[in-house]
């Protein structure tokens, strides 16, 4: 009895140790199982994020395309809607490449615009591609007018992604931050009313403005036939006495 009483605690400890040792493989198996499930969950989350990102990109492209289609549908002079495959900046020059050319009816001198505003004009046209001179190029000059009062100006490219708005008909013309300018149609080529740029800060006679249409953010554009102003009406005949 005494021996049994003495050995009983020891046996209990040994039994507990055996149970603990036996539980180690189970714990390891459980950890491996949980770790595997976590890895699967992380992989599923990564796939879901990739699908969500792709869906957002597709939705964004669809919105841009719908906006461009609205421009095409309300502009009878559209020649073609095409993809801008890239814009380049070399020594201050600003060009973009259009994946449509003479075979699609694209000719030098045709205006190019996006859903938000004027992009530029076709400079050179090959069989299946064309080079576009952007309105931000130093050689680009676009006749514009201020939307709130019709003040005439010129939007001249700066070569840095922006344009200078210069008054043409008067001196001491004040420009305010937020003034919006659209094409005036003066001289032909660009149809009147196409958004061009918005003034960055207050100034006199010449100010810097940011174009509404950023070529770097544009995937598609429409090419239009050059605008030809209507001839002025003939002078009225003098009244016969």
C-alpha positions in Angstrom: 0.0 0.0 0.0 2.8 2.4 0.9 4.7 1.6 -2.3 1.5 2.1 -4.3 0.9 5.4 -2.5 4.4 6.6 -3.3 4.4 5.5 -6.9 0.9 6.8 -7.7 2.0 10.5 -8.2 5.0 9.4 -10.2 2.7 7.3 -12.5 0.4 10.3 -12.8 3.3 12.5 -13.9 4.5 9.9 -16.3 1.0 9.5 -17.8 0.8 13.3 -18.2 4.2 13.4 -19.9 3.1 10.6 -22.2 -0.1 12.5 -23.1 1.9 15.7 -23.6 4.4 13.9 -25.9 1.5 12.3 -27.8 -0.2 15.7 -28.3 2.9 17.2 -29.9 2.3 15.5 -33.3 -1.4 16.6 -33.1 -0.4 20.2 -32.4 2.1 20.2 -35.2 -0.5 18.7 -37.5 -3.0 21.4 -36.5 -0.4 24.1 -37.0 0.5 22.8 -40.4 -3.2 22.6 -41.3 -3.9 26.2 -40.1 -0.8 27.5 -41.8 -1.9 25.8 -45.1 -5.3 27.3 -44.8 -3.8 30.8 -44.2 -1.6 30.4 -47.2 -4.6 29.4 -49.3 -6.6 32.4 -48.0 -3.7 34.8 -48.7 -3.5 33.4 -52.3 -7.3 33.8 -52.7 -7.1 37.4 -51.4 -4.3 38.1 -53.8 -6.3 36.7 -56.7 -9.3 38.7 -55.7 -7.3 41.9 -55.5 -5.9 41.3 -58.9 -9.4 40.6 -60.3 -10.7 43.8 -58.6 -7.9 45.9 -60.0 -8.5 44.5 -63.5 -12.2 45.2 -63.1 -11.5 48.8 -62.1 -9.2 49.3 -65.0 -11.9 47.9 -67.4 -14.5 50.1 -65.8 -12.3 53.2 -66.2 -11.5 52.4 -69.8 -15.2 51.9 -70.5 -16.0 55.3 -69.0 -13.4 56.9 -71.1 -14.6 55.1 -74.3 -18.2 56.1 -73.6 -17.2 59.7 -73.2 -15.2 59.5 -76.4 -18.1 57.9 -78.2 -20.3 60.8 -77.1 -17.9 63.2 -78.6 -17.9 61.2 -81.8 -21.7 61.0 -82.0 -22.2 64.7 -81.6 -19.4 65.7 -83.9 -20.3 65.0 -87.6 -16.7 65.9 -88.7 -15.1 62.9 -86.9 -12.9 60.9 -89.3 -11.9 58.1 -86.9 -11.5 57.2 -83.2 -8.1 55.7 -82.6 -5.7 54.7 -79.8 -2.9 57.0 -78.7 -0.1 54.6 -78.2 2.3 57.0 -76.6 3.5 60.5 -76.2 7.1 61.6 -76.4 9.2 64.5 -75.1 12.4 65.3 -76.9 14.3 68.5 -76.5 11.2 70.3 -75.4 9.1 69.0 -78.2 5.8 67.3 -77.5 4.4 64.6 -79.8 2.0 61.7 -79.6 1.7 58.6 -81.9 -1.7 57.6 -83.2 -2.4 54.1 -84.4 -4.3 55.2 -87.5 -2.9 56.7 -90.7 -3.7 57.5 -94.4 -5.4 54.1 -94.8 -8.0 55.2 -92.2 -8.4 58.7 -93.7 -6.0 60.5 -91.4 -4.2 63.4 -93.0 -1.8 66.1 -91.8 -3.5 69.2 -90.4 -6.5 67.3 -88.9 -7.4 68.3 -85.3 -7.2 65.6 -82.6 -9.3 65.8 -79.4 -10.2 63.6 -76.5 -13.3 63.5 -74.3 -12.1 66.4 -72.1 -10.6 68.7 -74.7 -8.2 69.5 -77.5 -5.1 67.3 -77.9 -3.4 68.8 -80.9 -3.2 68.3 -84.7 -1.9 65.7 -87.0 1.6 66.6 -88.1 2.6 63.6 -90.2 0.6 60.7 -91.5 1.9 57.3 -92.6 -0.1 54.4 -94.0 -1.2 53.0 -90.6 0.1 55.6 -88.0 0.3 59.3 -87.6 2.3 61.7 -85.4 0.3 64.3 -83.5 1.7 67.7 -82.5 0.4 68.3 -79.0 -1.0 71.7 -78.0 1.8 71.8 -75.3 4.5 71.8 -78.0 6.4 75.1 -78.4 5.4 75.3 -82.1 1.7 74.9 -81.3 -0.5 78.0 -81.5 -4.3 77.7 -81.0 -6.7 80.7 -81.2 -8.9 80.6 -78.1 -11.5 82.7 -76.3 -12.4 83.1 -72.7 -15.7 81.4 -71.9 -17.1 84.1 -69.5 -16.7 87.1 -71.8 -15.3 86.0 -75.2 -11.9 87.7 -74.8 -9.7 86.5 -77.6 -6.3 85.0 -76.9 -3.7 82.5 -78.2 -2.8 79.3 -76.4 0.9 78.8 -77.1 2.7 75.6 -76.1 5.5 75.8 -73.5 7.1 72.4 -73.9 6.5 71.5 -70.3 3.0 70.1 -70.4 1.3 73.5 -70.1 0.4 76.4 -72.3 0.7 80.2 -72.2 -2.5 82.2 -72.7 -1.6 85.4 -74.4 -4.0 88.3 -75.2 -4.2 89.4 -78.8 -6.7 92.2 -79.2 -5.9 94.4 -76.3 -3.3 95.3 -73.6 -3.7 95.2 -69.9 -6.0 92.3 -70.1 -6.4 90.7 -66.7 -6.6 86.9 -66.4 -7.9 85.2 -63.2 -7.1 81.9 -61.8 -9.7 79.4 -63.1 -10.5 81.3 -66.3 -11.4 78.7 -68.9 -10.5 78.9 -72.6 -12.0 77.1 -75.6 -11.1 77.2 -79.3 -12.5 80.3 -81.0 -12.6 78.9 -84.6 -10.6 81.9 -85.8 -8.6 81.1 -88.9 -10.2 77.7 -89.3 -8.7 74.2 -88.5 -10.1 73.9 -84.9 -13.9 74.1 -84.6 -15.1 76.6 -82.0 -16.0 75.6 -78.5 -13.5 72.8 -77.8 -12.1 73.0 -74.3 -8.4 73.9 -74.3 -7.0 75.0 -70.9 -7.7 76.6 -67.5 -5.6 79.5 -66.1 -3.3 78.5 -63.1 -3.0 81.9 -61.4 -3.9 85.6 -61.8 -1.9 87.7 -64.2 -1.9 90.3 -66.9 -1.6 89.8 -70.7 0.1 86.4 -70.5 -0.5 83.6 -68.0 0.3 79.9 -67.6 -2.6 77.5 -68.0 -3.1 73.7 -67.7 -4.7 71.9 -70.6 -8.0 70.1 -69.9 -6.7 67.1 -71.9 -3.5 65.5 -70.6 -2.1 63.3 -73.4 -0.2 61.1 -70.9 -3.6 60.1 -69.4 -5.3 59.6 -72.7 -5.7 56.2 -74.3 -8.1 57.0 -77.2 -8.7 60.2 -79.3 -10.8 61.2 -82.2 -9.5 62.7 -85.4 -11.7 65.4 -87.0 -11.8 67.1 -90.4 -10.4 70.6 -90.3 -12.9 73.3 -89.5 -13.8 75.6 -92.3 -15.5 78.8 -91.2 -18.6 79.9 -93.0 -17.9 82.8 -95.5 -19.2 86.2 -94.4 -22.5 87.2 -95.8 -22.3 89.5 -98.9 -22.7 93.2 -98.2 -26.3 94.4 -98.4 -27.2 96.1 -101.6 -27.9 99.8 -101.3 -31.6 100.6 -101.3 -32.9 101.8 -104.7 -34.3 105.3 -104.4 
